[in-house]
């Protein structure tokens, strides 16, 4: 196989790629298909043309770049440190460990995470970041995405006005980074009121107004865990106990987290609701009526014992649903094929019905569904003329694909494929991953820097880790 990175970088005129399968997602698949693009824009999608000139990728599938609607790339450095814990001690441990890392640590961690996304065929990401480091990671890696700046504030101080002033400065700084790098069209900004148990109602409302006035999408963690449900439904549980210890008043009960967010003005058509594991029928009606989208993170939810989201009900109400890996601390890897499998198996197990989610529907969620959830469907998510040439090429010639790769590519991709089958990932027609090579970042240097930061966290955070592991819930 020639060095495709240089071929793409130096191309004059259209670039043509053909493979055994082309999956546009928005229409029927093509056996012996071809895609062509020029200046980063798709110009042909269809059956392979008989004339010479297309590079043959063999027994492989060309599909749109995968869309990961919810991640926390900054936390890559913390992968594996908080294993086998219930949700509440897990999130308390995560909060404590963050204090030992610098902005430089976060940047290298997020950039290594971005490289892992590229190697998994993910070209677009919705990332919730605390330190703002993901902007640097996406700029340098060449990935596309929407970076949501997280906001916390459950206590009465500082005042809302002060929190908004800080947020304005943070977003302006992130915007300047994008402007200097000419990356504004590739990377968008958003706001993330973290969760209803970390953002008080007054601040929720102010952030919703701020986002609406400035045209930002919002992403919010909602109805994720039993601990969150206990706080809102009965005014009890581990979050309430923590608030009592900290002297934080919590008068709320007899309401769901999703209804609480709606009451605070935080649910509308620009809201991406993350998890929704414990969404009731009434909650799903609120989400649907608001026009909100949903990020489904089945591996993270399963690992943390949060439960199985009511995916069939969400789907039947017409909500735009995308898949998310969540952070490497909970999902552990960027393998989006595993995420698709987890979505299918979880939905079927919950409903005891194989029709709850099909392979084709899982592929849709991983591509065009995710693009819609991030409001990027005009650019990405499907192979259509005029859209960005964001591509993922997956080899189907491995022994684990035989013989399904020859006649059922959708089943091969969802039930057999793994991230290591991805051989080529393109954003706007340029390689961000090419047969084991990372053209945009120095992965060896990043790994060493992240390892150094990891050792610091393990050393300085030993007490926090120990306390988290001893908590009973």
PAZATI-672024 format. One record per residue: x, y, z of N, C-alpha, C, CB in turn. Coordinates in steps of 0.05 Angstrom, whole numbers, plus 5000, padded with zeros to 4 digits. Each point is the difference from the previous one (the first is absolute). Glycine has a CB too. Example, Ala and Ser with C-alpha at 12.3 -4.5 7.8 and 13.67 -1.06 7.14 Angstrom:
526448865156498250245000501850245000496249775025
503150444961501650245001498550225014502449874957
This chain:
501749765000498350245000501850255000496349755025
503350444956501650245000499450175024500049984950
501850225054499650195022497750184992504949985014
492749974997497750154992500050295010497549574999
503950475024500150265011501250204980500449805046
501950134943501350174980498450024975504449885019
494449904972498450004976497750205003501249524991
497550475032497750185004500950295003497649625022
504650424992501050275005500850144974501549865045
499649984936501150114975498149974976504549915018
493150004987498249944978499350254985498149625026
501950364948499150214982497649884984504750214996
493049905010497649894988498649805018502050074955
496049795036498449825017501749765009495950144975
503549775050501149755010497849804999503450245031
497249524959498049784998500949765016498750174954
499449735062500549765016497849804994502450265037
498349494960497949794996500549775020499450134951
498549735055500249775018497749824995502350285035
497849484978497949804996497350125008503349635009
496750545012497550115010500250305004498949565021
499150594972499750285007497350035013503050164961
496949955063497650035016499450305003500849565024
497550564960499450285003498450075025500050034951
498649785061498350035023497350134993504150045029
496050174956497550144992498549864977502150435016
499149364973498849864977501149724999499450434975
499849425004500949724998503049984997495749894978
505449885033502849954997500749924972500349875048
502350164945501049924974502049785002499250464983
500449315004502049804998501850084977496949635019
505850344986501950104981499550304994500549534979
499750625043499450284998502450184999496049905025
503550364971502150204997499150265012501749784958
500250375054499550275008502250174988497749865043
501750394951502050194990499550275013500349764956
501950385048499850265012502250194990498049795041
501550464961501950204992499850245018499849854952
502550265057500150225019498349945025500650314961
499549445048498649925024497149964998503450245022
495449774954497149984996499449754983499450505005
498649355002499249764985498850094973499249745043
501850134936499150064973498749764986503650344997
496849425014498849764989499749795021502150094955
495649785046499449775018498349814984500350285043
500749484952498449814984501549754993497550384982
501749494997501449764991502750074988495649774991
506350055013502750064989499850034969502149745038
499150474953500050054971502149834986498450475008
501149444968501849804987502750104992495949794984
504350475012502650114991502149995023497650304968
504949705025502149995020500250275014502649664972
498750345050500450265014499349995029499350224958
499049595051499349985028501949815015495150094987
505749995037501649845017498349785012503250385010
497549374986498449775009500849925028499549844953
498650195066500649935028499249715007499250485011
499849374969499649725003497549935017504849944996
495349845019497849915016499850185025500549524983
498250705013499750205021497450154996505050065003
494250095018497650164998500850295004497249635018
501950544963500350295003497350115010503550024962
496750125061497650115012500650285010498349545012
499650614995500650275011501749985025495750174980
505950035025501450015025498049985023503650284980
497249565040498249955023499750265017501349515000
496450525012499450245016499549925029498050234959
503949855058499949945029498950255014503949684997
493550315012498750245009500750075029496449904969
504949925046500650075028502649875009495150055010
506850124996502649915010501150215019500949744958
501250175057501650185017502949944994496350035037
504850074942502749924991502150085021498550054953
501050165062502050095020500649775020498450474995
499749365010500349795021501549754991495850185019
505349824957501449774990502149915019499150144953
502450045059502149945018499149845025502350424985
495149605021499049875024498849724995499150455018
501249464957498949734993501149795019499650154951
498649695060500849775016500550065029501949824959
497950435050500650065028497649975018503350324984
494349685006497649995017498249774991500250505007
500949264995498649774990498249865021503849934968
494149965023498249835016498850145024502749614985
496650655010498850165022497150074993504550195012
493849845008497350114995500350294990498049695035
499850414955500050264987501050235018496349844971
502550175053500750235017502950015009495349985016
505949814995502950025006501750044975499249715040
499850184937501550044975500250294993498549554984
499250595017500050284992501450175021495849934975
504150005050501450145021503049964996496249955032
504749814962502849954995501050154976499549565021
498950454958500850144976500350305005497549664973
500750455042500150295007502650065016495050025000
505749805019502450045016502549984984497549835038
502749984944502549954985500550234980499349515005
498650624985500450224981501850225010495549894982
504550155045501450225012503049984996496350045033
504849724961502949964999501150054972499649675037
498750404944501050024972500050294991498249554991
503850524993500350274989498750024973504350065026
495550194964498850034973501749854979498250455014
504449564989501749854981499449705001503650345004
495949565020499349715003497449944985502349995045
495750194959497449964987500350014970497750205040
503949984949500350024971501249754989500650495004
501549405008501249764989498149765004504650185010
494049815012498049795004497850014979501150015049
497850224946497950034981500949944972497950345029
504649744965501049954973500549704995502150465000
498949405020500349714998497249874996504250015029
493850094985497349904997499050054972499250085048
501450164941499250064972501349814980499450485013
503149454992501449814982498649735001504350255007
494849675017498649755002497350004985502249935045
496550304956497550034985500549964970498250315035
503949824955500749994972500549714992501950465001
499649395016500749724993497549825001504550085019
493450014994497549855002498050084978500749965049
500150224933498250084979498150235007500349544984
500150585039498350225009501250264990498649745042
499750414943501050254988498750245013500749764958
497150215056498650225013499349925028498150164956
502450035063499649945028498650245014504049705000
494150235017498950205019501449965026495550014976
506150175032501749965024499450215021503649814971
495950095054499550175023502750035014495149865004
505950394998502650035012499950205023502249904956
499450055064500250165024502250214998498249625027
504150304962502350184998500250154974502349695031
496250244949500150134974502149884982498550405021
502849384987502349894985499149864975502349945043
495249984954499249854977500150174974497049735029
502850544974500350174977502849964988496950345021
505149664995502849954990500249734987501850315035
496949494978500249734990498749974972499949835048
497850294948498649974975501450174978495749925024
505450314984501550164980502449854990498550425023
503049464995502549864992499549734986502350235038
495649634971499549734989498650024973499749825046
498950404949498650024974497149895001504349974978
494849955046497349895002497950235000501849615026
495850324968497750195000498649965027499549984949
499150235060498549965025498750255010503149645010
495450325012498850225015501149965029495850034970
505550185040501249995026498250155020504749974980
494249895039498250125020501650075025496049744981
504050525026501450085024498349945024502550364975
498549485044498449925023499850235020501449524993
496350495020499550205021498949855025499250374966
502049705057499149885025499150235018503249604996
495050355024499250205018497549935015502150334970
498249485049497749925016499650175025500749544983
501550595026499850175023499150284993503749745021
495550424998498850264995502050204991496649905034
505950054970502250184992502049854982499550275042
501749864939499850284993497450074987504950024995
494550245002497550084987499949914971499850405031
497849584959499649914972501550184981495649815012
504350464993501350194982503049954998496550335011
504749605011502949945000500649744985500450245044
498049564960500449754985499750044970498249755039
499950424953499650054971502450174989495049995007
506050195009502450154991502349824995498450405026
502149414992502149804997499649844975500749985050
496849934946499449844976500550164974496549745027
502750514973500550174976502950014993496050275011
505749775010502950014995501149744990500350355036
498749434976500949744991499349944971499549845047
498150224946499149964972501550184981495549865017
505050394991501550184983502849904995497250385018
504049515003502849894997499949764982501250175046
496949664957499849764983499450094971498349735039
500150474957499450104974502550124987495350095014
506350045001502550124990501949784990499550395031
500649394984501649774991499149894973500949885048
496450104949498949914975500650204977496449765025
503350494981500550214979502850004991496450275020
505549714998502950004993500649764983501150245042
497449544961500649754986498249964976501549805043
496850404951498149984978498349755002503250254971
495949695054498649755005497150055008504249795014
494750464982497350065010497949834986501550465010
498949484964497949854987500149705007500350324962
502049595047500349725007499249945029503749974967
497050225051499549975029498250225010504549775006
493250155005498150195011500150005030497049934960
501950285052500050035029497149965011503950314998
495949595026497549965014500450035029498449704964
499450275051500050035029498949755013499550504996
501649425027499149775014499550065029502549714968
495050365039499349995029500249715008496850414997
505149535021500949725003497749805005504350185017
494249885004497849825008498250145020502949594992
494750325011498250145019500949985029496349924968
505449895038501049985028502650155004497949555003
503150594976502450175003499550284991502849604993
494850464997499350274990497350085012502749944957
497250275060497550085012498050114979502550105044
495049904963497950084982500450284988496949705025
503850494992500550274991502150014978498650175045
503649684959502150004980499249854975503450035038
495149754966498949854977498550194981499749585028
498650584983498450194984501750204986496249945032
505850174983501750204989501749894977500250235044
500749524959501649884979498349934975503049815035
494550124970498249954977499650264985497749625025
501850604989499750254987502550094985496750135035
505649834978502550084988500549844974501950115045
497649634956500449834976498250084978501449635030
496150424977498050084979500850264987496449765026
504450434990500750274990502449994982498150205040
503849614965502449984985500149784979502250195040
495649664958499849794980501749755006499250354968
501349605058501549765008498249765005503450305020
497549474972498749755010500749975029500249794954
498050065061500649935027500049695002497950435018
503949474999499849715006500049975031502449874957
495849965053499649975028499849705007497650455003
503849475018499749725010497349995015505149935004
493249894988497349995012499149725005498950424976
499949535047498849745007502049784995495550184989
506949855021502149804995500049775020502750364980
496949705046500549805020497849985021504950084993
495049695021498149985022500550215022499649514991
502950575013500650205020498850274993504349765011
495850304963498750254991497049995003503750064967
495149715027497149965003499250045029500049694960
501650195058499350025029500050295009501949545007
500050614984500250295008497550154991505049984996
494149974980497750164990497349895007502950134963
496949615039497449885005499249995029500749724960
501350235058499449975028501650195018498949534992
502950634995501650185016501949865018496450334998
504749444993501849845016502249884984496349905031
505149914981502249864986502750135004496749864967
505450045020502750105005500550294993501449544992
497350564987500450284993498850185022499849894951
497950045059498850155022501749995025495449914982
505749865024501849985024502450184996498549535008
502750484968502250174994499350305003501949654969
495750425021499150285002499750085030497749964955
501249865060499650055029502750055013495949725001
506150124993502750035012501250274992500649514999
498850594977501150254990498250245006502249744964
495650215049498250225007498550124977503050095037
496549744943498550094976497149925003504149964971
494150245028497249945003499049864974499450405031
498949404973498849864977497049955006504549784988
493850415004497149975006498549844980500350435022
501049504955498649874978499549705005502150334970
495549585024499349724998497449974985502449905044
496949854951497549944985500050114972497650005043
504850004945500350094972502249844987498350475012
501649484963502249864986502150204992496849654983
505750265013502150194991499250134973503449725024
495350144958499350114974497850215004501349574977
496750385040498050205005501250245014496549645003
505450325014501450225014501450174979500649725042
500850164939501450154980498050164983503749654999
494050234994498050144985498950235016498849574977
500750395048498950215018502050235002497549665026
505150284972502150215001500550134973502049755038
496550174942500450124974502349894984498050405019
502949374988502549894988499449794978502350095043
495249864950499449814979498850144976499349645034
502050344943498950114975501349854977499050465021
500549644955501049874976503050014997495750114979
505650055037503050024999501349845023499650454977
498849385036501049845023500749724991497350295031
505049624976500849724997500049875028502950104958
495249745048499749875026501649745000495450215006
506549785013501849775000499049795021503950304987
496049465004499349765016497049945000504050095028
494450064988497149955001499449715007499350374966
502449515050499649725007497449955015505049955002
494350245016497749975017497750184991503049885038
496950184936497850164989497449855001503350244971
494749875040497349885001498550084974499850025051
497949874945498450074977499450305000497949544999
501550575024499550295002502550164993496549925035
505849984974502550134993500550004970501949875045
497649904943500449984971498250194985501449525005
496150515005498250204988501250285002496049705011
505150375012501250265003502350044980498849995049
502949814949502250024981499150034971502749725031
495350124962498950014973498750274994499449505001
499050595017498650254996501950244999496149815023
506250174991502050214999501749994975500149995050
499849784936501749974976502949945007496950314976
503549605048502849935009501049754986499150225044
503549754956501449764990501149845024501150234956
499749525039500949835021502749874992495249915014
506650085006502549864997499849745016502750434994
497549344992499849745012502849885004495449934979
505350015046502749905007499849735014501750475003
497649324983499349745013502349875015496749944965
505850085024502249875014500650145027501949864956
498150405044500550155024497849955021502350354974
495249665017497749955018500149725011497350324974
503549485010500249735010502249965019498149854958
504250275036502449965017499550135028502950004959
495850235042499550135025497549915014502350394982
496449405007497649895013497750195000503049735028
496950454953497950214999497449894990503450344993
496749464989497549894989500050014970497650135041
500249794947499650004971498050214992501149514998
499750674985498250224991497749884984503950324999
493749815003497749914985500250084970497250045042
504649834945500750084973497749984980504649865009
493949914994497749974982498050235003500649505002
498850575022498050215005501150274989498249755041
504350304964501250254989499950014970503050025040
497649754948500049974971497150044989504049695002
494150195011497350004990498750285002499649535013
501550645005499050275002501350194980499149925048
502749974935501250164979502350185008495649994980
505549965043502350165009502549934983498150025047
503650184947502549954988501949895021499350384966
501849385029501749865019502649944987496049805023
506250274991502749924992501349845021500350414973
501849465020501649835019502350165011498749594976
502050365049502450135012501649805015497550425004
505149614996501849835015500250085029502649924959
496550335047500650125026503050015004495649825019
505350215006502950035004501549745000499150415026
503549604971501649765002500149895029502850164961
496250005058499949905027497649825004502250425016
495849614967497649825003499649814977497950365027
502649744948499749834977502649854993496550314984
505749805024502749874998501250004972498649735037
499950294942501250004974498250164981502349555008
498850514968498450154980498949814979502950405007
497049344999499049814981497050034995503649685014
495750454964497250064995498549764990501350464989
500149345002498749754992499049855025502949974958
498750045063499149895026497650165010504749855011
495350424985497850165009497449934985503250375011
497149584963497649924984498949735011501850254959
500049565045499249745010498650035027503749784976
497550385042498850045026497250124998504650055020
495150134962497350134996498049794991502250444988
498549394993498249804990499449805022501850054953
500349845059499549795020498550115024504249774986
496450475023498650125023497150054994504250215014
495249904962497250054993498449744999501450414974
499849385014498649754997499649865027501949954955
500150085063499849885026497950145017504849874998
495150395000498050155015497149934991503350375006
496449614968497349964989499449704996500350444978
501749395024499749714994498849974973499449895049
501850264932498950004972502350074981495350145017
505249684964502250054981499450234981501249525003
496350574997499350234982500450275014496749704978
504250305047500350255015502050184986498949765042
503250134946502050164986501449814980500750335039
499449754936501349844979502850104995495549904979
506049945006502750084992499950264983501649525002
496550494980499850234983499450255016498449714963
499850275058499450225017502450095017495249845001
506449965008502450075015502050154983499349605028
501050324947501850154982499050284995501249574978
496250465020498850274997500750175024496349814971
503350095053500650155024502950085001496349765024
505550074967502850055001501050204979500649545018
497650534964500850184978498050234997502149614976
495950365008498150224994498350075024499949854953
499449965064498650065024501650185019497649574996
505050375006501850165016500350284989502349595014
498050424959500350264987497650175005502849794965
494850095034497650165005499950095029497649744965
503250095054500050075028501950245006499049525011
503150504973501950235003499450224980503549685016
494350304970499250214980502250044979497350225035
503949554957502150024979499249834975503550075037
494049864961499249814979500350124971496849805033
503350464965500450124973502949964991496450335009
505449615009502849974993500949715000500850445020
498349404999501149745005497849805007504350205015
496549554989498149795009499149814978498650325034
501649774941499249834977501750074976495349965018
504949864963501550044976498150114979503349635011
496750634986498250144980501650224986495949905029
503550144946501450214985499750275014499149744957
503250395044500150265013500650005029496850144967
503149625046500849995028503049975003495649795011
505450255013502849975006501049714994499650375035
502849614955501249744995501249895026500950124951
497449835069500849885025499349704997499250435028
502949414970499649714994501449835021499750114952
499149655051501249795016500149754983498250195044
504149694953500449764984500649775019501650264960
496849535039500249775018500649754984496850215033
505449664973500749754987498149775009504950154996
494249704985498249775006501249744992496150304994
506549695004501449754991501249845022500950234957
498649855068501149855023498549745004501350435021
500049384993498749745004497450035016504549784998
495450435019497650045016497650114984502950085039
497749994936497950094982499149794980501850465004
499749324994499449804980497649835008504949994986
493249964997499750114973498250244998500949554983
498250575040497950205000500850254985498449825043
504350244957500950244986499550004971503450045035
496349724954499549974971497250054991503649675000
494450315019497350034990498150165018500749574978
500250505047498350155018501650215015496949605004
503850624984501950195013498850135025501950084955
495549965046498850125023500349825025496750244971
502849505025500549815022502949995008496049734984
505850274995502849995006500950235017500749764957
498450485036500950245014498950015028500150244956
497449695048498950025027500649775018496450274980
503749485009500249775017502849885001495349914991
506450154989502749884999502350195001497949654974
501650605017502350184997501050105027498150144956
504349965043501350135023501650244990500149565027
500750614991501450244992502549944985498250235039
503149554967502549934986499649934971501849845044
495750124948499449954971500150254984497249615013
502650624999500150264986502850034988496450215030
503749854944502750034988500450294990499949524986
498050635011500350274989497750185011502449824958
498350415052498150205009500650274988499349745043
498850374944500450264986498150215012501449764958
499650485045498350245006500550204978500349925050
497650164937500150184977502049914979498850385030
501349354966501749894980502949975007496950194968
503849875057502849975009500249795022500950484988
501349375011500349785019500650105028501649714963
496950195057500650045028500949735012496750385003
502949404983501049745007500449844974497750015046
504649874951500749874975501649745005499950454976
498749325025501349745003502150005022499249934952
499950155072501849995023501650255005500249524993
499750674988501550255003498050235008503549844966
497650355049498550235008501350254988498649775044
500450314933501450224985500050275014498749764959
499550295059499750275011501250035028495950044974
504749745040501050035028502249795004495550175016
506249895004502249825008499049835023503650334985
495449445009498749835021502149905020496549864967
505950085024502149905019500650225021502049714964
498250545027500650215019497650045019503050234966
494649765023497650045016499749785021497850214961
502849545032499849785019502050045023498649694963
503850415031502050045021499150225018503649844970
495350385019499150235017497649915017501650324965
496649535024497749915015500949805022497050064960
505049785035501049815020501250165023500949654965
500550565030501250175021497850125017503950104971
494050015016497750115015498649795016499550354965
500349415024498649785014501549935026498349834955
504350165043501649935024499650215022503449774971
496450485020499650225020497349965013502850314973
495149635012497349965011500049775020498050194958
503349595034500049765017501450065027499949704959
502350455039501550075024498650195018504249924974
495050315014498850215016497049955007503250324979
495549515006497249945005499549745014499150264960
503049635052499749735012497950005022504849924991
495150295025498050015022497150014988503450245030
496349934950497350024988499149744988500950484990
501049394996499349744988499249805022503250094962
498349905059499449825022497350055012504849965010
494650294995497450075012497749934981502250375025
498149684949497949944981499549704999501350404973
500849445029499649714998498649895025504149974971
496050185051498849905025497150095004504650005020
494550194964497350095002498049784993501550474990
496349515024498249784996498050054978500549895048
499050364944498350054977500750264987496349745021
